[in-house]
């Protein structure tokens, strides 16, 4: 009994052990796993060496493997593209269409009465109104003899102002239904206030393509100082004057005495007395020979055509005598400077003497394109 039980336990123990085939399969499994691990490690090492980061200064003989591309989908080419490419390869290009947008013609120009030029007379206390139009340029002309010194534009964003010569400026608006002002300053001392208004292409009014301010001005250069040189040959004839002392010139052959000659006294008395009979002049004064002075104390500078024979004065008027030259010249206009601006002054004529109702130290005579500055340098 004991023997049988021992034998049964032995068989049971032998039955629980693996057989030789099972042991073989188990060993093959682990060999395969080990080989797979080695292959994976070798592949990782090769990729790191080829595509990994390079050390600065190092080199690698390997060629990086490009990333695999995804699937490419074929895009169909239009027949028009193929046809254009073929024509352009042979230099056959289509014509370019450059048609402008229509319907933007101002019909006001169709009238026979349409005039694009407007003329205004120069004045000292008025403004000038200029009509502009979008997509057009208007030219503003200042009086003859004027030169533009500067201007102020009220709206630089919507109005472009450009100087076109000494006395012309061009104005171009950037839209319609807007207005502004333009102040132009002339070298003559005149100021030109201009009102600008812009209208559209469908306006019934024809714009001012050319706005002309009619008139004549003269730019008077400052009178020379006593320390400056005498006038050139283009100004007053130097042979007709001679030094009178202290830088003052007087007509040649004229006495430098402060006392007038009897003939001069008689002419001055006649000039003053005649003015008292003419009520259209502003100033009148009784004649007093004791008040006459200034012979030889006037400096003349300007055009020879207006050079007088002599100039003298009293407490009220300045007497400019032209003598025989009077019949060959046009009646000049007298100006005096007030606050830096030339202002006209009343004058009257007696015989060959022009009587100026002012005793300003600087008087300017202008006639056409000729002018002369008469400066008193006495005390």
Secondary structure, DSSP 8 states (H G I E B T S, - for coil): -HHHHHHHHHHHHHHTS--HHHHHHHHHHHHHHHHHHHHHHHHHHHHHHHHS---TT---------------------HHHHHHHHHHHTT-----------S---GGGGSTT---EEEEE--SS--EEEEEETT-EEEEE--BT--EEEEEES-TTTEEEEE-SSSEEEEEESSSS-EEEEEEEETTS-EEEEEEEEE-TT-SS---SEEEEE-B---------TTS----TTSS-GGGEEE-STT-EEETT----SS--HHHHHHHHHHHHHHTT-TTSS------GGG-B-TT-EEEEE-GGG--SEEEE-SS-EEEE-GGGGGGS---EEEEEETTEEEE--EEEETTEEEES---SEEEEEETTEEEEEEE---
